[in-house]
Amino acid sequence: MPRGPARSPGGRRSRIRARNGRIHALDRPRPDRKLPAATAAAAAFAGRSWPLACILLAAALSAAPAAALCRPGAAVPRASSAETWLARAEPEVRTQLQRDKVSFPEPGILAPCTDLSPALVVFDHPPEAVFALLLQTERQAEFLPQVSDLRPVSRAPGPHVDRHEVSILFKRIVYHVEQHWSRPERRIWWQLSPAHDNDIRALEGFWELHPLDGGRTLGVYGSLVDVGPVLPRRMQARLTRNNLQEAIHALRAWIDRQDAADVQQAARAPGAAE
């Protein structure tokens, strides 16, 4: 049978995705955003989608080049308090946070960086302790089973750089993460190290910490990962949805089970006191 005229990428609706049990339509691709020739050809044939990536290690493929991504270290406005962040969240998000200590709000909470996938987390340690533990990036393999090898490349002075090796569906992926931080702002942010070779296209994210009553901490999280053509697009999207919640819950449990001695040791690590 003869086929009808091909639809242009800009005239086709983006795919829809499920998040927190509800269906949301993603924004249409911006008409002024130019694609590489190969990507544009594939989009004209099969349609184009712009899934939101959720976390390092396994994330959805974005058609945008890395240079177009939001820079969370500078672009996500810092809120003045935990109450400010909580006021931005929907009531059901706050209810889930109170019940489970973890919730996953809509990307709009991180505006203007709505290409990042957010999470809100309540830790049972104060901000100074959580900050120090988060800076021990070389210990991520203790709670992330996807990480088969993690090696520090460089430490203070300057940003931390770690070499990550992960296995996704029997594929070996190696990339280098550059960590930055500001202790006065209780903020940590990361990106791919431009000084090293990486098997993924882009990785960015941040943590921001605020004190809560009872010596607890509200952690505000956002991340975006684009692994490029390593995995099929639909497979990446499915892995992303599954891995985001598992990884955030695992991180929270790992931090909360650290005792006073672990916290003190982390506070003495390079960078934690800067």
Summary of the structure (lengths in Angstrom):
residues: 274
radius of gyration: 19.2
end to end distance: 68.1
largest distance: 71.8
contacts: 807
relative contact order: 0.18
helix: 34%
strand: 27%
